[in-house]
């Protein structure tokens, strides 16, 4: 065990630690007036998540591949239990109460699906219809269950990350073009079946000023917070939008606005730099992975993190419609944080096993 821990990727650990510190500082700014218990609870979440991260670092990739089906089926079963036993919060039934923590099965499914697709395409090519159709079913089954909760943001994230993995596994460009075309054709059907509040979010994205006290309130207040931060921000714990509680969900989905208002462009740029380094490091590890399974695993994880970041920041800044997607390592939440650290544990394991390979066995070598 000690031997494996000595092989941990130092750069990845440094990026994780920096994000953890920045996240806890920002969360404190968002909740220090009357919500300090949330900050303390997030500290507990971090301790659990780090334990999970270290435990997964010790699991061989071949064992992870064997666990892909149990993980996927367990997550699918949890999604099936949500309509029966799930807790309703903010108008949606998405959580299962496990006593210690309210767990969101959709968070687990994102990573379980990624693990299954990595295992599926480790020895298969997406150019084969026999390989592609089952993979599409693996993604569509949980997507249907999640969109019924309703949780459109997580559904889109799940499907887009699955598409990235399928494309990386060898999906021909022609097939991808057909998929884009069919998606565009199905947009009227999607709009017709969307919930009223989801339609309002799209309309408020297009014209937030049309309903400034209703559907457009989130975007308007968030833009005010981000714009008022300027270059250096208003100063730590001096953000008026957050301190006066104009920002909705300021400790979860809209926490980037808190960071931008109090830390300005400097703090926002620091966070984006850390995210860029994280994604680049995961991709670098995938390029040096000793197995196709490990490479696919890292590609899927980098895709999910990238989508998390783009969707949340795009939503908060008014570039994308408002959806319920947290900001990685910054937003408050136990299940999201624990599953993200578990995913980084998988990446770290890929790095460990790649280092174990002899120089002439590593990818790129003529003897590999």
C-alpha positions as CSV (number, residue, x, y, z in Angstrom):
1,X,0.0,0.0,0.0
2,X,2.8,2.5,1.0
3,X,4.6,1.6,-2.3
4,X,1.5,2.5,-4.4
5,X,0.9,5.7,-2.5
6,X,4.5,6.8,-3.2
7,X,3.6,6.6,-6.9
8,X,0.8,9.1,-6.7
9,X,1.0,11.8,-9.4
10,X,2.3,14.9,-7.6
11,X,0.9,17.4,-10.1
12,X,-2.6,15.9,-9.9
13,X,-2.5,16.0,-6.1
14,X,-1.3,19.6,-6.1
15,X,-4.2,20.7,-8.4
16,X,-6.7,18.8,-6.3
17,X,-5.4,20.4,-3.1
18,X,-5.5,23.9,-4.7
19,X,-9.1,23.4,-5.8
20,X,-10.1,22.1,-2.4
21,X,-8.6,25.2,-0.7
22,X,-10.2,27.6,-3.1
23,X,-13.5,25.7,-2.9
24,X,-13.7,25.9,0.9
25,X,-12.7,29.6,0.9
26,X,-15.4,30.4,-1.6
27,X,-18.1,28.3,0.1
28,X,-17.4,30.0,3.4
29,X,-18.0,33.4,1.7
30,X,-21.3,32.1,0.4
31,X,-22.6,30.6,3.7
32,X,-20.8,32.5,6.5
33,X,-24.0,34.5,7.3
34,X,-26.3,31.9,8.9
35,X,-25.1,28.8,7.0
36,X,-21.8,27.9,8.7
37,X,-23.1,24.4,9.4
38,X,-23.1,23.8,5.6
39,X,-19.4,24.7,5.5
40,X,-18.7,22.3,8.4
41,X,-20.7,19.6,6.6
42,X,-18.7,20.1,3.4
43,X,-15.5,19.6,5.4
44,X,-16.9,16.2,6.5
45,X,-17.7,15.5,2.8
46,X,-14.1,16.3,1.9
47,X,-12.7,13.9,4.5
48,X,-15.0,11.1,3.2
49,X,-14.1,11.9,-0.4
50,X,-10.4,11.8,0.2
51,X,-10.7,8.4,1.9
52,X,-12.6,7.1,-1.1
53,X,-10.0,8.6,-3.4
54,X,-7.1,6.9,-1.6
55,X,-9.0,3.6,-1.4
56,X,-9.7,3.6,-5.2
57,X,-6.1,4.4,-5.9
58,X,-5.3,0.9,-4.5
59,X,-7.8,-1.0,-6.8
60,X,-6.1,-2.6,-9.9
61,X,-7.6,-1.5,-13.2
62,X,-8.5,-5.1,-14.0
63,X,-10.6,-5.2,-10.9
64,X,-12.3,-1.9,-11.9
65,X,-13.1,-3.4,-15.2
66,X,-14.8,-6.4,-13.5
67,X,-16.7,-4.0,-11.2
68,X,-18.1,-2.0,-14.1
69,X,-21.2,-4.0,-14.5
70,X,-22.1,-4.2,-10.8
71,X,-21.5,-0.5,-10.5
72,X,-23.7,0.3,-13.4
73,X,-26.5,-2.0,-12.3
74,X,-26.4,-0.7,-8.8
75,X,-26.7,2.9,-10.0
76,X,-29.5,1.8,-12.3
77,X,-31.3,0.2,-9.4
78,X,-30.9,3.3,-7.2
79,X,-32.4,5.4,-10.0
80,X,-35.4,3.0,-10.1
81,X,-35.8,3.5,-6.3
82,X,-35.9,7.3,-6.5
83,X,-39.5,7.5,-7.7
84,X,-40.6,5.2,-4.9
85,X,-38.5,6.3,-1.9
86,X,-36.8,9.5,-3.0
87,X,-36.8,12.8,-1.1
88,X,-38.4,15.8,-2.8
89,X,-36.2,18.9,-2.7
90,X,-36.7,22.2,-4.7
91,X,-39.6,20.5,-6.6
92,X,-37.6,17.5,-7.8
93,X,-37.4,13.9,-6.6
94,X,-33.7,13.1,-7.0
95,X,-32.3,12.1,-3.6
96,X,-32.2,8.9,-1.6
97,X,-31.8,9.4,2.2
98,X,-29.0,7.1,3.5
99,X,-29.1,8.6,7.0
100,X,-25.6,10.1,7.0
101,X,-26.0,11.7,3.6
102,X,-28.7,12.5,1.1
103,X,-27.4,10.6,-1.9
104,X,-28.1,11.5,-5.6
105,X,-28.1,8.3,-7.7
106,X,-27.7,10.3,-10.9
107,X,-24.3,11.5,-9.7
108,X,-23.2,7.9,-9.3
109,X,-24.6,6.9,-12.7
110,X,-22.5,9.5,-14.6
111,X,-19.3,7.7,-13.4
112,X,-20.7,4.2,-13.5
113,X,-21.8,4.7,-17.1
114,X,-18.3,6.0,-18.0
115,X,-16.7,3.0,-16.3
116,X,-19.0,0.6,-18.2
117,X,-18.3,2.3,-21.6
118,X,-14.6,2.2,-21.0
119,X,-14.8,-1.5,-20.2
120,X,-17.1,-2.1,-23.2
121,X,-14.9,-0.3,-25.7
122,X,-11.6,-1.6,-24.3
123,X,-11.8,-4.5,-26.8
124,X,-14.4,-3.2,-29.2
125,X,-14.7,-0.5,-31.9
126,X,-17.6,1.9,-32.1
127,X,-17.6,1.6,-35.9
128,X,-19.3,-1.8,-35.4
129,X,-23.1,-1.6,-35.0
130,X,-22.9,-4.6,-32.8
131,X,-20.8,-2.6,-30.4
132,X,-22.5,0.7,-30.8
133,X,-26.1,-0.2,-30.2
134,X,-25.6,-1.8,-26.8
135,X,-23.5,1.3,-25.7
136,X,-26.4,3.6,-26.8
137,X,-28.8,1.5,-24.8
138,X,-26.5,1.7,-21.7
139,X,-26.7,5.5,-22.0
140,X,-30.3,5.9,-22.8
141,X,-31.7,3.7,-20.0
142,X,-30.4,5.9,-17.2
143,X,-31.0,9.1,-19.2
144,X,-34.8,8.3,-19.4
145,X,-34.9,7.7,-15.6
146,X,-33.0,10.9,-14.8
147,X,-35.0,13.2,-17.1
148,X,-38.2,11.9,-15.4
149,X,-37.0,13.2,-11.9
150,X,-36.9,15.8,-13.6
151,X,-33.2,16.7,-14.1
152,X,-32.5,17.9,-17.6
153,X,-29.0,19.2,-16.9
154,X,-27.7,15.9,-15.6
155,X,-29.4,14.1,-18.4
156,X,-27.6,16.2,-21.0
157,X,-24.3,15.9,-19.2
158,X,-24.7,12.1,-19.1
159,X,-25.5,11.8,-22.8
160,X,-22.9,14.3,-24.0
161,X,-20.1,12.5,-22.0
162,X,-21.3,9.2,-23.4
163,X,-21.1,10.6,-27.0
164,X,-17.5,11.8,-26.4
165,X,-16.5,8.3,-25.2
166,X,-18.3,6.6,-28.2
167,X,-16.6,9.0,-30.6
168,X,-13.2,8.4,-29.0
169,X,-13.8,4.7,-29.4
170,X,-13.9,5.0,-33.2
171,X,-17.3,6.3,-34.2
172,X,-17.1,7.4,-37.9
173,X,-17.6,11.1,-38.6
174,X,-20.5,10.2,-41.0
175,X,-22.4,8.4,-38.2
176,X,-21.7,11.4,-35.9
177,X,-23.2,13.8,-38.5
178,X,-26.3,11.6,-38.7
179,X,-26.6,11.7,-34.9
180,X,-26.4,15.5,-34.9
181,X,-29.0,15.8,-37.6
182,X,-31.4,13.5,-35.9
183,X,-30.9,15.4,-32.6
184,X,-31.8,18.7,-34.4
185,X,-34.9,17.1,-35.9
186,X,-36.0,15.9,-32.5
187,X,-35.8,19.3,-30.8
188,X,-39.5,20.1,-31.3
189,X,-40.4,16.8,-29.7
190,X,-38.1,17.6,-26.8
191,X,-39.6,21.0,-26.4
192,X,-43.1,19.6,-26.3
193,X,-42.2,17.2,-23.5
194,X,-40.3,19.6,-21.4
195,X,-41.7,20.7,-18.0
196,X,-43.1,24.3,-17.8
197,X,-40.2,25.4,-15.5
198,X,-37.7,24.1,-18.0
199,X,-39.3,26.0,-20.9
200,X,-39.2,29.1,-18.7
201,X,-35.5,28.6,-18.1
202,X,-34.8,28.5,-21.9
203,X,-37.0,31.5,-22.5
204,X,-35.4,33.4,-19.7
205,X,-32.0,32.6,-21.2
206,X,-33.1,34.2,-24.5
207,X,-34.8,37.2,-22.9
208,X,-34.0,37.4,-19.1
209,X,-35.2,41.0,-18.9
210,X,-38.8,39.9,-20.0
211,X,-39.4,38.5,-16.5
212,X,-36.8,40.1,-14.1
213,X,-38.6,39.0,-10.9
214,X,-39.4,35.5,-12.1
215,X,-37.7,33.2,-14.6
216,X,-35.0,35.8,-15.5
217,X,-34.1,36.6,-11.9
218,X,-31.3,34.0,-11.5
219,X,-29.5,35.1,-14.6
220,X,-29.9,38.9,-14.0
221,X,-28.6,38.7,-10.4
222,X,-25.7,36.4,-11.3
223,X,-24.7,38.8,-14.2
224,X,-24.8,41.7,-11.8
225,X,-22.5,39.8,-9.3
226,X,-20.0,38.8,-12.0
227,X,-19.9,42.2,-13.7
228,X,-19.6,44.2,-10.4
229,X,-16.5,42.2,-9.4
230,X,-14.3,43.9,-11.9
231,X,-10.6,43.0,-12.1
232,X,-9.8,42.6,-8.4
233,X,-13.3,42.1,-6.9
234,X,-15.0,43.8,-4.0
235,X,-12.9,41.9,-1.4
236,X,-13.4,38.7,0.5
237,X,-16.7,38.6,2.4
238,X,-17.7,42.0,1.0
239,X,-19.8,40.9,-2.0
240,X,-23.1,42.6,-1.8
241,X,-25.1,40.2,-4.0
242,X,-24.1,37.3,-1.8
243,X,-24.1,39.0,1.5
244,X,-27.6,40.5,0.9
245,X,-28.8,37.1,-0.5
246,X,-29.8,38.4,-3.9
247,X,-28.1,35.4,-5.5
248,X,-30.2,32.3,-5.7
249,X,-28.6,29.0,-4.7
250,X,-25.3,30.9,-4.0
251,X,-23.7,28.0,-2.2
252,X,-24.5,25.4,-5.0
253,X,-25.2,26.1,-8.6
254,X,-24.4,29.9,-8.6
255,X,-21.3,29.8,-6.4
256,X,-19.1,31.0,-9.3
257,X,-20.9,34.3,-9.1
258,X,-19.8,34.6,-5.5
259,X,-16.2,34.0,-6.4
260,X,-16.3,36.4,-9.3
261,X,-17.9,39.2,-7.3
262,X,-15.5,39.0,-4.3
263,X,-12.4,38.0,-6.2
264,X,-13.0,39.6,-9.6
265,X,-11.3,38.5,-12.8
266,X,-8.1,37.5,-10.9
267,X,-9.9,34.8,-8.8
268,X,-12.0,33.7,-11.7
269,X,-8.9,33.3,-13.9
270,X,-7.2,31.4,-11.1
271,X,-10.1,28.9,-11.0
272,X,-10.2,28.5,-14.7
273,X,-6.4,28.0,-14.8
274,X,-6.7,25.2,-12.2
275,X,-9.5,23.6,-14.2
276,X,-7.4,23.7,-17.4
277,X,-4.5,22.2,-15.6
278,X,-6.7,19.4,-14.2
279,X,-8.2,18.5,-17.6
280,X,-4.8,18.7,-19.3
281,X,-3.3,16.4,-16.7
282,X,-6.0,13.8,-17.0
283,X,-5.6,13.9,-20.8
284,X,-1.8,13.5,-20.4
285,X,-2.3,10.5,-18.2
286,X,-4.7,9.0,-20.8
287,X,-2.1,9.4,-23.5
288,X,0.4,7.4,-21.4
289,X,-2.0,4.8,-20.2
290,X,-0.7,1.2,-20.3
291,X,-4.1,-0.2,-21.4
292,X,-6.9,0.9,-23.7
293,X,-9.3,0.6,-20.8
294,X,-7.3,3.1,-18.8
295,X,-7.1,5.5,-21.7
296,X,-10.9,5.3,-22.3
297,X,-11.5,5.8,-18.6
298,X,-9.5,9.0,-18.5
299,X,-11.1,10.3,-21.7
300,X,-14.6,9.8,-20.1
301,X,-13.6,11.4,-16.8
302,X,-12.0,14.4,-18.6
303,X,-15.2,14.8,-20.7
304,X,-17.4,14.8,-17.7
305,X,-15.3,17.4,-15.8
306,X,-15.1,19.6,-18.9
307,X,-18.9,19.5,-19.4
308,X,-19.5,20.2,-15.7
309,X,-17.3,23.3,-15.9
310,X,-18.6,24.6,-19.2
311,X,-22.3,24.1,-18.4
312,X,-22.1,25.6,-14.9
313,X,-20.0,28.7,-15.8
314,X,-22.0,29.2,-19.0
315,X,-25.2,29.0,-17.1
316,X,-24.1,31.4,-14.4
317,X,-22.8,33.9,-16.9
318,X,-25.9,33.8,-19.1
319,X,-24.3,32.0,-22.0
320,X,-26.4,28.8,-21.5
321,X,-29.8,28.2,-20.0
322,X,-30.1,27.6,-16.2
323,X,-29.7,23.9,-15.4
324,X,-28.9,22.2,-12.1
325,X,-25.2,21.4,-12.6
326,X,-22.7,22.0,-9.7
327,X,-19.3,23.6,-10.1
328,X,-16.6,20.8,-9.5
329,X,-15.0,21.0,-6.1
330,X,-16.5,24.5,-5.4
331,X,-20.2,24.0,-5.1
332,X,-21.6,22.5,-1.8
333,X,-22.7,18.9,-2.1
334,X,-21.6,15.5,-0.7
335,X,-22.6,13.0,-3.4
336,X,-21.1,15.1,-6.3
337,X,-17.8,15.7,-4.4
338,X,-17.4,12.1,-3.4
339,X,-18.1,10.7,-6.9
340,X,-15.7,13.3,-8.4
341,X,-12.9,12.3,-6.0
342,X,-13.6,8.7,-6.8
343,X,-13.2,9.4,-10.5
344,X,-9.9,11.1,-9.8
345,X,-8.9,8.1,-7.9
346,X,-9.4,6.0,-11.1
347,X,-7.3,8.5,-13.0
348,X,-4.6,8.2,-10.3
349,X,-4.7,4.4,-10.6
350,X,-4.2,4.6,-14.4
351,X,-1.2,6.8,-13.7
352,X,0.2,4.4,-11.1
353,X,-0.1,1.4,-13.4
354,X,1.4,3.3,-16.3
355,X,4.5,4.0,-14.2
356,X,4.7,0.4,-13.3
357,X,5.2,-0.5,-17.0
358,X,8.8,-0.9,-18.1
359,X,10.0,1.8,-20.6
360,X,9.8,-0.6,-23.6
361,X,6.2,-1.6,-22.6
362,X,4.8,1.9,-22.5
363,X,2.5,3.3,-25.2
364,X,4.4,4.7,-28.1
365,X,7.3,2.3,-27.8
366,X,7.8,0.0,-30.9
367,X,7.9,-3.0,-28.4
368,X,4.5,-2.1,-26.6
